[in-house]
Amino acid sequence: MRRMEHNALRVLDAGVTTVRDLGCPGTISTTLRENVKQQRTFGPRILSANAPLTVPGGHAHAWGGVAAGVDECRAEAQKRIKEGVDVIKVMSTGGFLSPGSLPTKARYSIEELRAIVDEAHRARIPTTTHATGVEGISRAVQAGFDCIEHCSWGVDGGTEYDDAVAQRIVESNIAICPTMNTACLEKDYFCPWDTRHQVLENLRKLRQAGARIVIGTDNGIALCPFERYADGLSVLIEAGFTCREIIAAGTDIAAEVCGLSKVTGKLLRGMSADVVAFEGNPLCDVEAFSRPRFLIACGRQHTLTPIPPSKDNALMAKSIFEKLRAAAGLA
């Protein structure tokens, strides 16, 4: 819990006033959320998922959300609802950080995924899913998920953008959170999905297709500090997004996807006092996002700690990239 409280402050230092915590052991996240709400600790507004649903031996299975078969999936979704989560998270594929979990392969059937979505939507709770492989992405679309995390188009050996699946994503108005972060910078690149050129090309295609994009970082993994939120925004610029599109993806659109459109995401009378000011003009300079100078979250001002410069992590990044690819059978 202390680490999560510390990281919550680092998120504020980055200029972020609301986060979705899409995975933790047990119910730590909802506990922290309530501590922030009750002002027992300080942090951004938190939307909690607690332990994500995953297959036995699947990505993040050690966190406690294991379910297999339609009945177990339905029961596990009901458990999250009783825990009071704000969003239900599912691991539709394996993940690179869980060796042997198969990040390019679908791990749940469409029927299992639909059971989870049905339970969540019956309780008016949105759903999102970790999906790094094309097959898992396609099944999540067919099952009716509200949002897809990563959407990295993984296949054996690399990635392969699927125009037909992308079109269904757009037609279904499913949000995509591509989770660009420090790992995706040209400097010390170690995003394990594919080459940097191909990752950027896949993002360009999603934008051109008209996909609804929201900002997210997956921060907390090695070499991706919470306070360096802005690193991922510069990657989106390289993929063709404009600063105005990025601002919308991190405010108005994100609030809508998170079910907070009547709470935050805009500077309007009656909305929550969530305000951040930057040095420079973020409407035309993405680097301004790396220089937050003033922040109010939920009406409370936070004294910002300066963001330290990035370190030279070339050797460690190369090692991480090779290990993640090898663990996924892609080396």
N, C-alpha and C positions, 0 to 999 in steps of 0.2 A: 504493500500500500504506500509506503514512504517513497518508493521509486516512482510510482504513478503520480503521486502528489508533486514530486519534483519535476517530472516530465510535463505535467499540466502547466507549471509555471514557464517552462521552456517554450511551450506552445504559445502562451501569451506573449513571450518575448519576440516571437516570430511575427506577431501582428494578427493572430488568429483568435477569434472570439467564440467559435463553436466548432466542436469536433464530433465525429462518429467514432466511437471506440468499437471496432469490429472484431474483437477477439481477446479473451483473457481467460485465465483459469477460473472456473466456478462463477461466483457472483461478485467478484471484486469491483467490476466496473460500475454496477448499479449502486454499490456502496459508496464509491467515490462520487458518483453523480449526486447522490443525496447529500453527501458532505458539502459539496460545492453549493447546492441549492440552499442548504441550511446555513451557509456561510461559516461552517466549521473549518473550512479550508478554502483557498482561493484557486480558481482555475477557470477555464472556458466553460461554456455550456456544453454538457456532455450528453450525447445520445448513445446509449449502451446496448450492446448485443450480448454481453456475457460470452459463454463458451459457444463457438460456432458448431453447427451440426456437421458431422463428418463420419465417414465409414470407418469400421475397425481397421486400425493401422493407417488411416488416412491423414491428410494434412492437419496438424494441430490436434491429433487425437488425444494427446496427453492432457488437454485442457478439460476434458470431461463431457464433450458433446456427442459421443459416439452413438450412432443409430444406423440400423440396417433393416431394409424392408419397409413397406408402406406403413404398417402399424407402429413400428418403433419410431419412424420419422414423424408421424403424426403426434405420438406421445411426447417426443422430445421437443417439438414445436410448442405443444401445450405447456410443457414445463417452463419454457422461456417466457411464455405469456404470463404464467403465474409469478415468475420472478420480476415481472414488471419491466421487461426490456422495451426499448424504443424502436428497435429494428431486429429482425431475425436474419442471421448470417448463416450461409451454407457453403460448404466446400464442395463445389460441383466437380472439381478436378483435384488432383494432388497438387503439392506445392514444392518449390525448389528447396525450401528450408526444412522439409521433412523427407529425408532420404527414403527411397523406396515407395513413396506415395503416388508416383506417376503423374507429374504435372501436365503432361500432354493428353492424358486419358480421362474420359468421363468416369466418375466414380458412383454416381447415382443414376437410376433410370428416370425417365420422364415421369412415370407414375409416382415414384418416391418424391420427386421434386414438387409435383403438383399437390401432393398431400400436404407438404410443408407450406406451400403458398396458400392453399385453401384455408388452413388453420390460422395463418397469420392474418390474411385479409378478412376472415370472419371476425377477428378481434380488432380489425382496423389498424393493424401494424404492418408497416412496409417491409419488404424483403430485399435482400441483396445477396450476391453470391460471388465468391472467389472462383473465377473461371479463367484458366490460363491456356487451355487446349480448345481447338475448334469444335470438337465433338461436345465437350462440356458446355461451351458457349451456346451452341445450337440447342441443346436440351434445355438450358435455362431459359432461352427465348420461348421455346414451345411451352414451357411450364408456367410462363407468365410472371417471371421475376420483375421487380420494379427497377432494379439497378444491377449492373455487372461490374465487379471489381477486376481490374487488370485488362481483361479482354485482349489478351496478347497473341491470339491466333496460333497457339503452339501446335506443331506436328512433329513427328519423329525427325530429328535433325535440325529443326529451326522453327520458322513460322511460315504461315501461308494464309494471307488475307482472303476471306471468303465473301465475295460480293453479295451472294444471295442471302447469307446469314446477316450481313450488315444491313441489307435492305429491310429484312424483317425486324431488326432492331429499331430502325428508323420508323417504320410503319406502326410498330407497337409502342412507340414513344418511351422506350426503355432508356434509362440514363446509363451512361458509361463513365466510370471513374478509372482513367488509365494509370493512375498511381505513379506518375513521374516524380522522381526524387533525385537526391544527390548521386545515386548509383547510375543515373542516366546521363549525367554530364559527360562531355567529351573528355574532360580531365578525369582520370581514374575511373573510366567507365567499367561497370561490372554487372549491368543488368543481364541476367542469364538467358533471357528469351531468345535473343538472336544478336546479330551485329547491330551496332548503333544505327547505321544507315537504314537497315531494314525496319527497326523499331520506329524510327522517325517516319519512314515511308508509310507504315501501317497507320500511324496517327494521322498523317496527312489525308489518307484515304477515308478514314472515319469522319474527319471534319468535312471533307468534300461531299460525303454521302449525306450530311446533314444530321449526324448523330448528336444527341443532347449530352453534352460533356459537363461533368462536375469535377472540381478540384479535390484531389486526395493524394497522400504521399506514401502511405505504408511506413512512415517514419518509426524508428525504434529498432530496425534491423541494423546490423553492423555497418558502420561508416555513413549512416544516414541520420544525423542528429535532428531532434525535433525542432530546434531553433532555426535550422536551415531549410525551412519550408519553401522559401523563394527559389531554391535551386531548381525544383521541378517546374516552376513557372517559366523559367528561361528555356527549358527544353520544349515546352509547348510553343513558344515563340519560334523556335527553330523548325517546328513542324507546321508552321504556317498560321497559327492562331494570332489574332491581334490582341493588344493590351485590353481593349474594351471587351472582347470575347472572354478573356481570362477573368476580368473583374466580374462579369456576369456569371461565369461558371463557378466562381468562389463566393458569390453573394446571392443574388436573386434566384438563379436557377438551382443552386445548391439548397437554398432554403425551401424551395418548392419540392424538390426531391426528398428532402428530409421531413416534410410535413410541417415546416415552420414558416410558411409564407405569410401567415398572419402575426408572426412573432418578430421575425428579424429578416435581414436580407435587403432592407431598404431603409433610407433615412426619412421616415415619415412620422407625423404626429401619431401617438398611440403605439408605436412600435418600441421594442426593447432598445435601450441605450447601448448599442454595440457599435463603437466608433474606433477607427484606427487612422492615424495620420502618418504620412511618410515624408522623408526628405526627398524632394524631387517630384516629378509629375508621373504617377503611375498610368495615366491615360496614354502616354507615349513612350515611356521608358520603363522596361520591365525590371531594370536594376533598382528602381525606386522601392520595389517590394522587399528588397533586402535591407532597407534602411528605415524600419519603423521608428517613430519618435514619440508617439503618444497613443495610448490605448485605454478604452473603457469597455469592459465586458459586463453585460447585464447590469449596467449602471454603476459599476465599481471600477475605479481607476487602478491601473497596475503600473508600478514603477518598472520600466523596462531595463533589463540587463543587456548591455551591448552584445551583439552577436559576434563571436570570435571569427577571425578569418579561417577559411578552409585549410586543412593541413595537406601535406604531400603524402597521399596514401597509395601511390602507384603500385608498389610491390604487394601490399596487402590486398588491394582491389583485384589485381591480376590473380592472386592466389584464390580469393573468394570466388571469382568468376569460374575458374577452372574446377574448383571443388563442387560448386553448385551444378555445373553442367555434367560433371562426371556422376554425381549422385542421382541425377535425373536420366542417366543413360544417353546423354547427348554429346559426350566428349568425343 
